Amino acid sequence: MSDNMIEETVKRLLANEVSRELLTAVETGEFAGALWQAIADAGMTKILCREAHGGIEASWPEALSLFYQVGYTQAPVPLSQAVVGQYLASRSGLDLAAGSVIALAAGAQTRALALTGNEAGTPATLTGTMTAVKWARHAHWLVVEAAGHVCLVDAKGTGVRVEPKADAASLPADTVVLDHAPVAHVLPAGISGLSRPLEVFYAATTAAQLTGALDYALDLAVQYVKDRVQFGKPIGKNQAIQQQIAVLAGEVACSYAAAATALRDLPAMQEDSAPQAEFSAAVAKVTASDAVRTGASIAHQVHGAIGFTYEYPLNFATRRLWAWRAEAGSSTEWAERLGQAFIQAGSDQFWPHLTARTLPSADAPATPADHQAQPTHAERTATHV
């Protein structure tokens, strides 16, 4: 299946199934069961999986349109989470049901977790509390990255308690309390260059999702300034508004480029190395999250008061943008990780690793090839003269 076919399939499916009535119903606590079943039947959740597990082994770039369309339509289902979870399970030889609802937890969410056991003959268990776990109340499986391991936990099993909460979009962002919850499987991703693969995959796909929703806000704004007439002409004829629309379009373009690069750097099913993935995912999440701050502000300034009303679609898009912006690590968290890695490695490591799109470590010298690409001081400062 080509990426165009994937795009056409998911775009048509979500356009037909996602409605204002569905969005409203999910915000009141319902789960979009019919939409989820249609997505599973179309094979979208297993798009990256091995053929033996019902997938087509698509690449991450081929799946970009899927994450983008989830954002553009604000589809109220955990499709991105399911794709990531199914991919990791398939890499580990597990064949989960296509209709499995999967919730992800990584990074700051799992720092308080304790992993016990995980030794020969000793079953592993997880204990601790996780906050803001999206869709946990509906999940069949929890994919949790804790203590350097990616763990698969039965969300309906013993030792798992879910306390329903909501995010800024009124979608499930639950607190999950684990009390010696059995780990069904420890997923040995085996990817060189990725110490925390789940966190990286989660950030990259969320960045793509944010880009789709921000592009939807741009389309709404463009259409509104064409239709809204004031003093006898569309307000889009005003140069100041044109400038703001151009800024918003630029934010979307930058976000899309960063997300596309991040997905390109993620490892395909048969790849065991991803040296650029963490750097690119961090940049994509920071870029997309910061674009939301600027872009959502412009979209609402252009619309005026109508954009804030519950009846207008920008309301739904903006609330999801703010909710997803905080998901999979905030821009501050990812920016700090980038900054700390480069500061600890020292100034000599900055340019080689920046141009190679890799995160340096304090004890890892740059490769000879990287040093060859390093510019002189004059070259680096030429643009500032």
Stockholm file with secondary structure:
# STOCKHOLM 1.0

chainA/1-385         MSDNMIEETVKRLLANEVSRELLTAVETGEFAGALWQAIADAGMTKILCREAHGGIEASWPEALSLFYQVGYTQAPVPLSQAVVGQYLASRSGLDLAAGSVIALAAGAQTRALALTGNEAGTPATLTGTMTAVKWARHAHWLVVEAAGHVCLVDAKGTGVRVEPKADAASLPADTVVLDHAPVAHVLPAGISGLSRPLEVFYAATTAAQLTGALDYALDLAVQYVKDRVQFGKPIGKNQAIQQQIAVLAGEVACSYAAAATALRDLPAMQEDSAPQAEFSAAVAKVTASDAVRTGASIAHQVHGAIGFTYEYPLNFATRRLWAWRAEAGSSTEWAERLGQAFIQAGSDQFWPHLTARTLPSADAPATPADHQAQPTHAERTATHV
#=GR chainA/1-385 SS CCHHHHHHHHHHHHHHHCCHHHHHHHHTTCCCHHHHHHHHHTTCTTTTSCGGGTCCCCCTGGGHHHHHHHHHHTCSSCHHHHHHHHHHHHHTTCCCCTTCCEEEECGGGGTTCEEECCBTTBCCEEEEEEEEEETGGGCSEEEEEETTEEEEEETTSTTEEEECCBCTTSSBEEEEEEEEEEEEEEECCCCBTCSSHHHHHHHHHHHHHHHHHHHHHHHHHHHHHHHCEETTEEGGGSHHHHHHHHHHHHHHHHHHHHHHHHHHHSCCTTCCBCTTHHHHHHHHHHHHHHHHHHHHHHHHHHHGGGGGSTTSHHHHHHHHHHHHHTTTSCHHHHHHHHHHHHHHHCGGGHHHHHHHTCCCCTTCCCCHHHHHTCCCHHHHHGGGC
#=GC SS_cons         CCHHHHHHHHHHHHHHHCCHHHHHHHHTTCCCHHHHHHHHHTTCTTTTSCGGGTCCCCCTGGGHHHHHHHHHHTCSSCHHHHHHHHHHHHHTTCCCCTTCCEEEECGGGGTTCEEECCBTTBCCEEEEEEEEEETGGGCSEEEEEETTEEEEEETTSTTEEEECCBCTTSSBEEEEEEEEEEEEEEECCCCBTCSSHHHHHHHHHHHHHHHHHHHHHHHHHHHHHHHCEETTEEGGGSHHHHHHHHHHHHHHHHHHHHHHHHHHHSCCTTCCBCTTHHHHHHHHHHHHHHHHHHHHHHHHHHHGGGGGSTTSHHHHHHHHHHHHHTTTSCHHHHHHHHHHHHHHHCGGGHHHHHHHTCCCCTTCCCCHHHHHTCCCHHHHHGGGC
//
